[in-house]
Amino acid sequence: MHTDHSAQRTPHRTVQRTARRTVTRAATAAALAGALALGAVHTATAAAPSAAQTRTTDPGGGWQQDGLSLNAADNKAVDAFAARAQRAARTISPQVRAAALLSHAALIGFDHRLKSPDSLKRKVATKLQEHPGQSVGQALGSINDAVRFTLQWPDGKYSSGVTTAARLLSDWGNDSARWSNTWHRPTGYKAINSAWRAPHSHQLFEVQFHTPESKWAQQETHKLYEEQRLPGTPPERVRELQEQQNALFAAVPVPPGARQLTAPTHRLPAPDPARRLPAALTA
């Protein structure tokens, strides 16, 4: 005689699922509490540029460096943008800390999470030079890495780690604004660069998802990329720099499943209280 054991197994499975949810909520709450505590204390700002790095072109407060320049009004706009990003980072940083902890990621370069004012100004000045009709507001609106983070996992844990971290950021109310997965490319940069819009400040911030090998290649190619981006770099030198970058990234192994990773498609309608971050931290 056939006996249906499904009804007998159901209570056990329910208990298992409940236990898993309880553990998840407890772990999430603990991670958030720890990250919030650290984030409230550790709010280091980007280092101020030295006089040798930044030179004003006139008493009105213009800026120039490496053949790039901003007038006084645009320079002031970038400074205000950098200050807003610094304030927004106080609430974004604890979220990323918690996502790193819960996804078992190494949080790389956290002390450099704020793009320096000079770096922002170089980026804006380059955009304005490449697009003469663009306003400084439009140039700033396209910058998503004034606040930026890097999460890193070994190859075997990369895909599951990215999935967990991205889902947590989405569940906490951050909107996915950009998802660039370049693991499928035959040449060039390999990693996932994502951009998110924070729910309270509406600040865009970047989270890069790397392996140790892809992060090493990024660091090794950074100076090459910076030179490549300079307006005065000759075309033949641009090609040479790109070939050098391609050679370094060609040696980076592709983690299992990395090519198929996509941004979260939806946010949970009502996250558990343990998974919801409190309102913006005060300074």
C-alpha positions in Angstrom: 0.0 0.0 0.0 1.4 3.4 -1.0 1.6 5.9 1.9 1.8 9.6 1.2 4.6 11.0 3.4 4.4 14.5 2.1 2.1 15.6 4.9 4.5 14.1 7.5 7.4 15.9 6.0 5.8 19.3 5.7 6.0 20.3 9.4 9.7 19.4 9.4 10.4 21.4 6.3 8.4 24.4 7.7 10.6 24.3 10.8 13.7 24.2 8.6 12.6 27.1 6.5 11.6 29.1 9.6 14.9 28.4 11.2 16.7 29.5 8.1 14.7 32.7 8.0 15.4 33.3 11.7 19.1 32.8 11.3 19.1 35.1 8.2 17.2 37.8 10.1 19.4 37.6 13.1 22.6 37.6 11.0 21.3 40.5 8.9 20.3 42.5 12.0 23.8 41.9 13.6 25.6 42.8 10.4 23.6 46.0 10.1 24.1 46.9 13.7 27.9 46.4 13.4 28.1 48.2 10.1 26.1 51.2 11.4 28.3 51.5 14.4 31.4 51.4 12.3 29.9 53.7 9.7 28.9 56.3 12.3 32.4 56.5 13.6 34.5 56.0 10.5 33.6 58.8 8.2 37.0 59.7 6.8 37.0 62.2 4.0 39.1 62.2 0.9 42.5 63.8 1.3 42.6 67.5 0.4 44.6 68.2 -2.8 48.0 69.8 -2.3 48.9 73.2 -3.7 51.2 71.4 -6.2 48.3 69.4 -7.5 45.7 72.1 -7.8 46.4 75.6 -9.1 43.8 78.4 -9.4 44.1 80.3 -12.6 42.8 83.6 -11.3 41.7 85.2 -8.0 38.1 84.2 -8.8 38.8 80.6 -8.1 39.2 78.8 -11.5 41.0 75.4 -11.7 43.5 73.8 -14.1 45.6 70.6 -14.2 47.2 68.4 -16.8 45.9 70.7 -19.6 42.4 70.6 -18.3 40.6 73.6 -16.7 37.3 74.8 -15.1 36.1 78.3 -14.8 35.3 79.7 -11.3 31.6 78.9 -11.5 32.1 75.3 -12.7 34.8 74.8 -10.1 32.5 75.9 -7.4 29.8 73.6 -8.7 32.1 70.6 -8.5 33.1 71.5 -4.9 29.5 71.6 -3.9 28.9 68.2 -5.6 31.8 66.7 -3.7 30.5 68.0 -0.4 27.0 66.4 -1.1 28.6 63.1 -2.0 30.6 63.2 1.3 27.4 63.7 3.3 25.6 61.0 1.5 28.4 58.5 2.0 27.6 58.5 5.8 24.4 56.5 5.1 25.6 54.6 2.1 28.8 53.2 3.7 27.1 51.2 6.4 24.9 49.5 3.8 27.8 48.4 1.7 29.7 47.3 4.8 26.8 45.1 5.8 26.4 43.7 2.3 30.1 42.8 2.2 29.8 41.1 5.6 26.7 39.1 4.7 28.1 38.0 1.3 31.5 37.1 2.7 33.3 39.7 0.6 36.5 41.6 1.2 35.8 45.3 1.2 38.8 46.7 -0.7 40.0 50.3 -0.4 37.2 51.5 1.9 39.3 54.5 3.0 39.3 55.7 -0.6 35.5 55.5 -1.1 35.3 59.2 -1.9 36.6 60.4 -5.2 39.0 63.3 -4.5 38.0 66.8 -5.6 40.8 66.9 -8.1 39.8 63.6 -9.7 36.2 64.9 -10.0 37.4 68.1 -11.6 39.5 66.2 -14.1 36.6 64.0 -15.0 34.2 67.0 -15.4 36.7 69.1 -17.3 37.3 66.1 -19.7 33.6 65.7 -20.3 33.2 69.4 -21.0 36.1 69.3 -23.4 34.8 66.3 -25.2 31.2 67.7 -25.4 31.5 71.5 -25.8 27.7 72.0 -25.5 27.4 70.2 -22.2 26.8 72.1 -19.0 28.6 71.4 -15.8 25.3 70.2 -14.3 24.9 67.6 -17.1 28.5 66.5 -16.7 28.1 66.0 -12.9 24.8 64.2 -13.4 26.6 61.5 -15.4 29.1 60.8 -12.6 28.2 57.7 -10.6 31.5 57.1 -8.8 31.9 60.1 -6.5 31.2 57.5 -3.8 32.6 54.1 -4.8 33.3 50.8 -3.2 34.9 47.5 -4.3 33.8 44.1 -3.1 36.0 41.1 -3.8 35.6 37.3 -3.7 37.7 34.4 -4.8 36.7 32.8 -8.1 34.7 29.9 -6.5 32.6 32.3 -4.4 32.3 35.2 -6.8 29.0 34.6 -8.5 27.1 33.7 -5.3 28.7 36.6 -3.5 27.7 39.1 -6.2 24.2 37.8 -6.3 23.8 38.1 -2.5 25.4 41.6 -2.2 23.4 43.0 -5.1 20.1 41.6 -3.8 20.8 43.1 -0.4 21.5 46.5 -1.8 18.3 46.3 -3.8 16.2 45.1 -0.8 17.4 48.1 1.2 15.9 50.5 -1.3 18.8 51.3 -3.6 17.7 51.5 -7.2 20.0 49.8 -9.8 21.0 52.6 -12.2 23.7 50.8 -14.1 25.0 47.2 -14.5 28.1 46.7 -16.6 29.2 43.0 -16.8 32.3 42.8 -18.9 33.3 39.2 -18.0 32.1 38.1 -21.5 34.4 40.5 -23.4 37.3 38.9 -25.2 39.6 41.9 -24.5 39.8 44.8 -22.1 38.5 45.3 -18.6 36.9 42.4 -16.8 34.7 42.8 -13.7 31.2 44.0 -12.9 30.7 47.8 -12.3 27.3 48.7 -10.9 25.8 52.0 -10.0 23.0 52.5 -7.5 20.8 55.5 -6.4 20.4 55.8 -2.6 16.8 56.1 -1.5 17.2 59.1 0.9 19.9 61.3 -0.6 19.4 60.1 -4.2 23.2 60.0 -4.5 24.6 57.8 -7.2 27.3 55.4 -5.9 29.4 52.8 -7.6 30.0 49.2 -6.4 32.6 47.2 -8.3 32.5 43.4 -8.0 36.0 41.9 -8.4 38.1 38.8 -8.0 41.7 39.2 -6.6 43.0 38.7 -10.2 40.7 41.2 -11.8 41.4 43.8 -9.1 45.1 43.3 -9.6 44.7 43.9 -13.3 42.7 47.0 -12.7 45.3 48.5 -10.4 48.1 47.6 -12.8 46.3 49.3 -15.7 45.1 52.4 -13.9 47.9 54.6 -14.9 47.7 53.4 -18.5 44.0 54.2 -18.5 44.5 57.7 -17.0 47.1 58.5 -19.7 44.8 57.1 -22.4 42.0 59.4 -21.3 44.1 62.6 -21.4 43.0 64.9 -24.3 46.5 65.4 -25.6 47.4 61.7 -25.9 48.3 60.9 -29.5 46.1 58.2 -31.3 49.0 55.9 -31.7 49.8 56.1 -28.0 46.1 55.5 -27.2 46.2 52.2 -29.2 49.5 51.2 -27.6 48.1 51.8 -24.1 44.9 49.8 -24.9 47.0 46.9 -26.1 48.9 46.8 -22.9 45.7 46.8 -20.9 44.3 44.0 -23.0 47.3 41.9 -22.4 47.0 42.2 -18.6 43.2 41.5 -18.5 43.6 38.6 -20.9 45.4 36.7 -18.0 42.4 37.1 -15.7 40.4 33.9 -15.2 36.6 34.2 -15.6 34.8 32.9 -12.5 32.2 30.2 -13.0 28.8 31.8 -13.8 30.2 35.3 -13.9 29.2 36.0 -17.5 25.5 35.4 -16.7 25.2 37.7 -13.7 22.6 40.4 -14.1 21.3 43.2 -11.9 18.4 42.5 -9.5 15.1 42.8 -11.4 12.9 43.8 -8.6 12.9 45.0 -5.0 11.1 43.1 -2.2 7.7 44.9 -1.6 8.1 44.9 2.1 11.5 43.9 3.5 11.7 42.4 7.0 12.4 45.1 9.6 15.8 43.5 10.2 16.7 44.0 6.5 15.6 47.7 6.5 18.1 50.3 7.3 17.1 53.2 9.5 16.7 56.7 8.2 19.8 58.8 7.3 22.4 58.9 10.0 23.2 62.2 11.5 26.7 63.5 11.4 
